[in-house]
Amino acid sequence: MALQSINPATGELLESYVEQTADQVEASVVRANRAFGVWRQTGFAERARLLLAAADLLRSQKRALAALMSREMGKPILQAQAEIEKCALVCKYYAENAAAMLAPENMVTDAHGAYVRFDPLGAVLAVMPWNFPFWQVFRFAAPALMAGNVCLLKHAANVQGCAAAIEEIFSRAGFPEQAFTTLRIGSAQVEALIAHPLLRAVTLTGSERAGSEVAAAAGRNLKKVVLELGGSDPFIVLADAQLTPCVAAAVSSRMINNGQSCIAAKRFIVVDTIFDRFQKDFVAAVSKLKTGNPLDESNDLGPLAREDLLLELERQVAESVSRGARILTGGGRLGPGPGFYFQPTILAAVAPGMPAYEEELFGPVAALINARNDEDALRIANDTAFGLGASIWTQDQSKGEKLAARIEAGTVYINGMVKSDPRLPFGGVKMSGFGRELSHYGIREFVNIKTVVVG
């Protein structure tokens, strides 16, 4: 079976890739396990040197890698360049900090001595999505490699060019052969791969359906798993919010990556006393956004990554409108012409039972919801199956922190746009997954936390 990369701006086929056979995958896993036997003995200083070399390659090839990303999945070119820079940053962060994060910890007991050490697990499988095709791989690979693990990547079918480029970066940086391996396979082979006795753990970033399937397979085979799944993040605007920075952040946090981000703000919950003013400014700002060729730096948005995503977003908007939602701007695909473009859209009067309220909208569509007061805003924010991120806008920091403590999410920003940062743990609760990436919490997800007691 062929894996196809299709340019979402034109609908044209970029490349077809032949899927690897089960025997070829088996050989790759065996070679990766052999590489682990060598790589785990490498000291932190050598691992850091190679990871910093990878960071240098990312920066030197930033424009070419960003253009590849834009062609394969439609990310606006300036955002694509920023993604490459962020990958270099996470490499530098773990190169400089992993040794301290994984240093043995002395424990006080009644024994002569006791300590905890952090040993690598072995081969770790990463099942990664297309929407941040470099960042989501590097935020897994940088800590995993610094911990002494080896990495197997199953990337999304439509970004196989990005997958090959990532493997080449690690190779050119000097990492041992098979320390990082791209497997050119479809989803059907993942379950058998998880069951492989030489595979020690798996991490997935993707939909809740994919997450439940991977979690089930990992559970049956008693493999460690980390899941970062979808989100329907609330963006809460309280009565005392400063509107100018708030609206600017609302536009950026909803429309980043053409609205295709798990941590994008999706439900804009605004208290009644400021609702009309926010709505007016929000609509005005979104209406000015320019959509077009993602390689053109003057465009704010590009196309959705695949045609099926465009069709699903159309369904969600149409069904929400049929149930009473109102279109304030946008509302449908952009055309005529080729490509999978959808207009930047704001829906008002969004209520329970509508797709715009209940489901994740993976595209440039914002759901605007009126709340009676702060408590009602909190209730609406938590009235979702998801729990990835949230943001609260208020000039009262104490009030913001009290509300943040009651938000059911893995990350809450007060007067800021939700984003991932190498220094901060990242992950969700409820249907948004479990486990953490980044910071020292992330690097310890895929290690054996080993207790050693000296009698």
matplotlib code that plots the C-alpha trace (Angstrom):
import matplotlib.pyplot as plt

x = [0.0, 1.3, 1.4, 0.6, 1.7, -0.7, -0.2, -3.3, -3.0, -3.5, -4.7, -1.8, 0.2, 3.6, 5.0, 4.0, 5.9, 5.7, 4.7, 7.2, 6.4, 6.0, 9.4, 11.1, 9.6, 10.7, 14.3, 14.2, 13.1, 15.8, 18.5, 17.1, 17.4, 21.0, 21.7, 20.2, 22.8, 25.5, 23.6, 22.6, 26.4, 27.0, 27.6, 25.4, 28.2, 28.3, 24.5, 24.4, 27.1, 25.1, 21.8, 23.3, 24.6, 21.0, 19.9, 22.6, 21.4, 17.8, 18.7, 20.9, 18.2, 15.3, 13.9, 14.1, 12.5, 9.8, 9.0, 8.7, 6.3, 4.2, 4.0, 3.0, 0.4, -0.3, 1.3, 1.9, 5.5, 6.5, 4.8, 6.7, 10.0, 9.1, 8.3, 11.8, 13.4, 11.3, 12.7, 16.2, 15.3, 14.0, 17.2, 19.3, 17.2, 17.6, 21.2, 21.9, 19.6, 19.1, 22.1, 20.9, 17.3, 18.4, 21.1, 20.8, 18.8, 19.9, 17.1, 17.1, 16.1, 17.3, 19.6, 23.3, 22.5, 19.7, 19.2, 17.1, 18.6, 16.9, 17.8, 16.6, 13.9, 15.0, 13.1, 10.2, 7.6, 6.2, 3.0, 2.9, 0.4, 0.7, -0.2, 3.1, 5.2, 8.6, 7.8, 5.8, 8.6, 11.4, 9.6, 9.5, 12.9, 15.1, 14.3, 14.0, 17.5, 19.1, 17.7, 19.5, 16.5, 16.3, 13.4, 11.0, 8.8, 5.5, 4.6, 1.3, 0.9, 0.7, 4.0, 6.4, 8.8, 9.0, 9.6, 12.5, 14.0, 13.9, 15.7, 18.3, 18.9, 19.7, 21.9, 23.9, 24.3, 26.2, 23.7, 24.4, 22.6, 19.1, 19.2, 16.4, 14.4, 11.5, 9.1, 7.1, 3.9, 0.2, -2.0, -2.8, 0.7, 0.8, -0.9, 1.4, 4.4, 3.3, 3.1, 6.7, 8.7, 11.6, 9.5, 9.4, 7.0, 4.8, 3.7, 1.0, -0.2, -3.4, -7.2, -9.0, -10.0, -6.3, -5.4, -7.9, -6.7, -3.0, -3.8, -5.8, -2.9, -0.4, -2.5, -2.9, 0.9, 1.8, 3.7, 4.2, 2.2, 1.8, -1.1, -1.5, -4.9, -7.5, -8.7, -11.6, -9.8, -11.8, -10.8, -12.5, -12.9, -14.0, -15.6, -12.3, -10.2, -8.1, -9.8, -7.0, -4.5, -7.2, -8.7, -5.3, -4.5, -8.0, -7.3, -3.8, -4.7, -7.7, -6.2, -2.6, -1.7, -4.9, -6.9, -5.4, -3.8, -4.9, -4.1, -5.7, -8.5, -11.7, -14.6, -14.6, -16.6, -17.3, -19.2, -22.3, -21.2, -18.3, -19.7, -20.9, -17.7, -15.6, -17.8, -17.5, -13.7, -13.2, -15.3, -13.5, -10.1, -11.0, -12.6, -9.3, -7.3, -5.9, -6.1, -4.1, -0.9, 0.9, 4.3, 3.3, 4.5, 1.6, -1.0, -2.2, -3.8, -3.3, -5.5, -6.5, -4.1, -6.5, -9.8, -11.5, -10.7, -12.3, -15.4, -15.7, -15.4, -18.1, -20.3, -19.7, -20.5, -23.6, -25.0, -24.3, -26.1, -29.0, -29.3, -29.3, -25.8, -25.3, -22.4, -20.9, -18.1, -16.9, -18.9, -17.7, -14.9, -13.0, -13.3, -13.7, -10.3, -8.2, -7.0, -8.6, -9.3, -11.9, -12.8, -11.9, -15.2, -16.9, -20.1, -22.3, -25.2, -23.3, -25.0, -24.9, -25.8, -24.1, -20.9, -19.3, -20.0, -19.4, -16.7, -13.2, -13.3, -10.0, -9.9, -10.3, -13.7, -14.3, -17.3, -18.5, -20.5, -22.2, -21.8, -23.9, -20.9, -17.6, -19.1, -21.1, -18.0, -16.2, -19.1, -19.1, -15.3, -15.5, -18.6, -16.5, -15.0, -11.6, -9.1, -5.9, -5.5, -7.3, -6.8, -8.4, -8.4, -8.7, -6.8, -7.4, -4.5, -5.9, -9.3, -7.6, -5.5, -8.5, -10.4, -7.3, -7.3, -10.8, -10.3, -10.1, -7.1, -3.4, -2.3, -3.9, -2.6, -3.8, -3.7, -1.7, -2.1, -1.7, 1.4, 3.9, 7.3, 10.3, 10.7, 7.0, 5.2, 2.6, -0.3, -4.0, -6.7, -10.0, -10.3, -7.2, -4.9, -2.5, 1.2, 3.4, 5.8, 8.6, 10.4, 11.9, 8.5, 8.6, 12.1, 11.2, 8.2, 10.4, 12.9, 13.1, 12.9, 15.1, 15.6, 19.0, 19.4, 22.8, 22.4]
y = [0.0, 3.5, 6.4, 9.6, 13.2, 15.6, 19.3, 20.7, 24.1, 22.5, 19.0, 17.7, 14.5, 15.4, 11.9, 8.3, 6.1, 2.3, 1.0, -1.3, -4.9, -6.7, -8.3, -5.0, -3.5, -6.6, -6.1, -2.4, -3.2, -5.8, -3.3, -0.6, -2.9, -3.7, 0.1, 0.5, -1.8, 0.6, 3.9, 3.4, 3.2, 6.6, 9.3, 12.4, 14.7, 12.7, 12.6, 16.3, 17.0, 15.1, 16.7, 20.1, 19.2, 18.3, 21.7, 23.4, 21.4, 22.4, 26.1, 25.9, 24.2, 26.1, 27.6, 24.3, 22.3, 24.9, 24.9, 21.1, 21.3, 23.9, 21.9, 18.7, 20.0, 23.6, 25.4, 29.2, 29.5, 31.9, 29.6, 26.7, 28.4, 29.2, 25.5, 24.5, 27.0, 25.5, 22.1, 23.4, 25.0, 21.7, 20.0, 22.6, 22.5, 18.8, 18.8, 21.3, 19.9, 16.1, 15.1, 17.0, 15.8, 12.2, 12.4, 9.7, 10.9, 9.9, 8.8, 8.7, 5.3, 3.0, 1.2, 1.9, 3.8, 4.1, 6.0, 6.2, 6.1, 6.7, 4.0, 4.0, 1.6, 0.7, 1.1, 3.6, 4.0, 7.4, 7.6, 11.2, 13.4, 15.7, 19.1, 19.9, 17.4, 18.4, 19.8, 16.8, 14.5, 16.5, 17.1, 13.3, 12.4, 15.0, 13.8, 10.1, 10.1, 12.0, 9.4, 6.7, 5.3, 4.6, 6.0, 4.4, 6.9, 6.1, 9.4, 10.4, 9.2, 12.7, 14.0, 11.2, 13.8, 15.5, 12.1, 11.3, 14.7, 14.2, 10.9, 12.5, 15.2, 12.7, 10.7, 13.8, 15.0, 11.8, 9.7, 5.9, 4.1, 3.0, 5.3, 7.1, 5.1, 6.1, 3.3, 3.9, 2.1, 2.7, 2.5, -1.1, -2.2, -0.3, -2.9, -5.6, -3.3, -2.4, -6.2, -6.7, -8.0, -5.7, -2.6, -1.1, 1.9, 3.9, 7.6, 9.0, 12.4, 12.3, 11.8, 10.3, 7.3, 6.6, 7.2, 4.6, 2.0, 2.5, 2.6, -0.7, -2.3, -1.1, -2.3, -5.8, -6.0, -4.2, -1.4, 2.1, 4.6, 8.4, 10.0, 13.6, 13.8, 16.3, 19.4, 21.9, 24.5, 27.2, 30.9, 32.6, 36.4, 38.0, 41.4, 43.2, 41.7, 44.1, 43.7, 44.8, 42.1, 39.7, 39.9, 39.7, 36.5, 35.1, 35.5, 34.0, 31.1, 30.0, 30.5, 29.3, 26.5, 27.2, 26.3, 22.8, 22.6, 20.5, 23.3, 26.1, 28.0, 26.7, 27.8, 31.5, 31.9, 35.5, 36.9, 38.9, 42.4, 42.4, 40.0, 42.5, 44.5, 41.3, 39.9, 43.1, 43.4, 39.6, 39.6, 42.6, 41.1, 37.7, 39.3, 40.9, 37.7, 36.7, 33.1, 31.7, 30.0, 29.0, 29.7, 33.4, 35.2, 37.8, 35.2, 34.5, 31.2, 28.3, 25.3, 22.5, 19.5, 17.0, 17.0, 14.8, 17.3, 20.0, 17.9, 17.1, 20.8, 21.7, 19.1, 20.4, 24.0, 23.1, 20.9, 23.5, 26.2, 23.8, 23.6, 27.3, 28.6, 31.9, 32.6, 36.0, 35.8, 33.2, 29.9, 27.8, 26.7, 29.3, 29.1, 28.7, 27.1, 24.2, 23.4, 22.6, 26.1, 27.1, 30.6, 31.9, 31.6, 32.7, 30.9, 32.6, 31.3, 28.0, 25.7, 22.1, 19.5, 21.2, 19.9, 23.3, 22.8, 19.1, 18.2, 19.4, 21.8, 21.1, 24.1, 28.0, 28.0, 29.7, 28.9, 32.0, 31.3, 33.8, 33.2, 34.9, 35.4, 34.0, 30.9, 30.2, 30.6, 28.1, 25.6, 25.9, 25.6, 22.3, 21.1, 19.1, 15.7, 17.3, 18.7, 19.8, 23.6, 26.7, 30.4, 33.0, 36.7, 39.1, 41.9, 40.3, 37.8, 36.3, 35.7, 34.2, 31.8, 30.7, 29.9, 28.2, 25.8, 24.6, 24.3, 20.6, 20.9, 20.0, 23.6, 27.0, 30.3, 33.5, 36.5, 34.4, 32.1, 28.4, 26.9, 24.2, 25.2, 22.8, 24.0, 23.2, 19.8, 19.4, 17.0, 16.7, 15.0, 13.4, 12.6, 14.7, 11.9, 11.1, 11.4, 14.4, 15.6, 18.2, 19.5, 17.0, 15.3, 14.4, 12.9, 10.7, 9.1, 6.7, 5.6, 2.9, 4.7, 2.2, 2.0, 0.8, -0.1, -0.8, -3.0]
z = [0.0, -0.9, 1.5, -0.3, 0.3, -1.4, -1.5, 0.3, -1.4, -4.9, -4.4, -6.4, -5.5, -4.3, -3.7, -3.1, -0.7, -0.6, 2.8, 4.5, 4.9, 8.3, 7.7, 7.0, 10.2, 12.2, 10.9, 11.9, 15.4, 15.8, 14.6, 16.8, 19.8, 18.9, 18.7, 22.1, 23.6, 22.4, 22.8, 26.4, 27.3, 25.8, 28.3, 28.7, 27.3, 24.0, 23.7, 24.3, 21.6, 19.0, 20.0, 19.7, 16.3, 15.3, 16.6, 14.4, 11.3, 12.0, 12.1, 9.0, 7.0, 8.5, 5.2, 3.2, 6.0, 6.6, 2.9, 2.9, 5.8, 4.1, 0.9, 2.7, 5.2, 4.5, 7.4, 6.8, 6.0, 8.8, 11.3, 9.7, 10.2, 13.8, 14.3, 13.1, 15.5, 18.4, 17.5, 17.8, 21.1, 22.6, 21.5, 23.2, 26.3, 26.9, 25.8, 28.6, 31.3, 30.8, 32.9, 35.9, 35.4, 35.4, 38.1, 40.8, 43.8, 47.3, 49.7, 53.4, 54.9, 57.6, 55.2, 54.8, 51.6, 49.2, 45.9, 42.8, 39.4, 36.0, 33.4, 29.8, 28.8, 25.2, 21.9, 22.2, 19.4, 18.6, 16.6, 15.5, 13.7, 10.7, 12.2, 13.8, 11.8, 13.2, 16.6, 17.9, 16.8, 18.3, 21.6, 22.0, 20.5, 22.3, 25.8, 24.8, 23.2, 26.0, 28.4, 26.4, 24.6, 20.9, 18.8, 16.3, 14.4, 12.8, 11.2, 9.6, 6.0, 4.5, 5.9, 4.9, 3.4, 6.8, 8.5, 6.1, 6.7, 10.4, 10.2, 8.0, 10.5, 13.3, 10.9, 9.7, 13.3, 14.0, 15.9, 15.6, 12.9, 14.1, 17.2, 15.4, 12.8, 10.6, 9.9, 6.7, 7.8, 8.0, 11.1, 10.5, 11.5, 14.8, 17.0, 16.0, 16.5, 20.0, 20.8, 19.7, 22.7, 21.9, 22.0, 25.5, 25.3, 23.1, 22.8, 20.7, 19.7, 17.8, 18.0, 20.9, 18.7, 17.8, 21.4, 22.7, 20.2, 21.1, 24.8, 24.5, 22.6, 25.1, 28.0, 26.5, 26.2, 29.4, 27.7, 29.1, 27.1, 27.0, 25.2, 24.1, 22.4, 21.2, 23.0, 23.0, 25.0, 26.7, 26.3, 29.3, 29.1, 32.4, 32.8, 33.7, 30.9, 28.9, 25.5, 23.1, 24.1, 24.8, 21.3, 19.6, 21.6, 20.8, 17.1, 17.3, 19.6, 17.4, 14.0, 14.5, 12.1, 10.2, 13.3, 13.4, 16.8, 19.7, 22.2, 20.1, 21.9, 20.5, 22.8, 23.6, 26.8, 27.5, 30.5, 29.7, 30.7, 28.2, 25.6, 22.9, 23.0, 22.7, 19.9, 17.8, 18.1, 17.6, 14.4, 13.1, 13.7, 12.2, 9.2, 8.3, 8.1, 4.7, 3.5, 0.6, -0.6, 2.6, 0.9, 0.6, 3.7, 3.3, 4.1, 7.6, 6.9, 4.5, 3.6, 5.8, 5.6, 3.9, 2.0, 4.5, 7.2, 5.2, 4.7, 8.4, 9.3, 6.8, 8.4, 11.9, 11.0, 8.9, 11.7, 14.4, 12.3, 11.7, 15.5, 16.1, 15.8, 13.9, 11.5, 12.3, 9.7, 7.2, 7.4, 4.5, 2.2, 0.3, -3.5, -6.3, -7.0, -6.0, -2.5, 0.9, 2.1, 4.7, 5.6, 9.1, 10.9, 14.1, 15.3, 17.9, 20.0, 20.4, 22.8, 24.2, 21.6, 18.7, 17.2, 17.8, 21.6, 22.0, 19.4, 18.6, 15.7, 13.9, 11.6, 11.6, 13.4, 16.7, 18.9, 20.8, 24.0, 26.4, 30.2, 32.8, 35.3, 36.4, 37.9, 34.8, 32.6, 34.8, 34.5, 30.7, 30.5, 32.4, 30.5, 27.9, 27.5, 26.9, 29.3, 27.5, 28.0, 29.0, 29.3, 31.6, 30.9, 33.9, 35.5, 38.9, 39.3, 42.5, 40.9, 37.8, 40.0, 42.0, 38.8, 37.3, 40.3, 39.4, 35.6, 34.5, 32.2, 32.1, 31.4, 32.3, 31.2, 32.8, 30.4, 27.9, 24.9, 25.7, 24.2, 24.9, 26.3, 26.8, 30.4, 31.3, 31.6, 28.9, 28.7, 29.5, 31.5, 30.7, 26.9, 26.2, 27.4, 30.2, 30.9, 30.4, 27.8, 28.2, 31.3, 33.8, 34.0, 30.3, 30.3, 33.2, 31.4, 29.5, 32.1, 34.6, 38.0, 39.7, 43.5, 44.7, 48.4, 50.0, 53.0]

ax = plt.figure().add_subplot(projection="3d")
ax.plot(x, y, z, "-o")
ax.set_aspect("equal")
plt.show()
